[in-house]
Amino acid sequence: MISTLTPNPETDLSFTRTLAAPRDLVWACWTDPALLKQWFMPAPHRVEEAEIDLRPGGSFRTKMNVDGVVSDFPGVVLEVQQTRRLVFSDSYAPGWIMNPAPFMTAILTFSDAPDGGTTYEVLVRHINPETREKHDTMGFFEGWGIATDQLGASATALAGPKPEHEILLTRQIDVPVAVAWRAWTDPVLLPKWFGPDGYHCETQSIDICPGGHWRFTMVGEGQRFPNLHEFGEMEPEKRLTYRLSGFDDMRHHADVVVGFAPVAGGTRITMRMTFTDMPAAAAMQFGALEKGYETLAKLEATARTI
């Protein structure tokens, strides 16, 4: 459960907006560096570089161009509750190097709105009233308001052909594409990481190739879940697809497309799931987003050992 924080009027600035896009797409826009660059600065200003390592202590860095003046803003991620809360701050640089003159800590909360959109809560904390006043005078509400409009537009643009039945996950991992691809397509490696925290896979049969399959049981939290992945298209180091069947009746649950793209410092993974037996909103209520991001984090951990 995400606890509610009460703003301190002397040192905090805050607002809440409802965005039309669903939570998975809004979260992706905030945590995928390639997407963040598209909306984070009020136009015509722009983000030239973005670096996000989505772990406590990981880098949250942006290089911004404002009227031709380029400024670097290093910081760190303090807290991640996948798809629910993101906290970052310039109080530290990566390596927990303290900033002698910190400016702000941002606490972002994401929840499902009744209409299928996202309730987006922003709380920005400052070290003293003077810093808060400076940020307010600089145009906090106007600037963050414009950026939030751009965030909403960018998130909406990510929707696929069946938005009511789809969720999108993205993660940038710091290994080459060849390594990320191997972690997903090696029959020894895939069962080592696949599944959310606290779960493991027991393989009955596996043949990872176009037309092949992986039949396994997902085990965790005192339960056993039969699963079948039937692989379709596989373009080495670029794209793979599979049909997901599961539960006691082994029904067709979802179609999954996984993308692999090289980026500076690693690989950008995208995973679009189109549910066939329920709306995306229902899948999200069961924790599909959170469990999906936990799974991608385990992919990264395994890939780093290769």
URCORUR-V978829 format. One record per helix or strand. SS is the DSSP state (H for helix, E for strand). FROM is the first residue (numbers start at 1). TO is the last residue. Records with the same first field share a line. If there is no record, write none. Layout:
BEGIN
SS->FROM-TO ; FROM-TO
END
This chain:
BEGIN
E->12-19 ; 46-52 ; 59-66 ; 69-73 ; 76-81 ; 85-89 ; 92-93 ; 97-98 ; 105-112 ; 118-125 ; 166-173 ; 199-207 ; 213-220 ; 223-235 ; 239-246 ; 251-263 ; 266-275
H->23-31 ; 33-39 ; 129-137 ; 140-157 ; 163-165 ; 177-185 ; 190-193 ; 280-285 ; 288-303
END
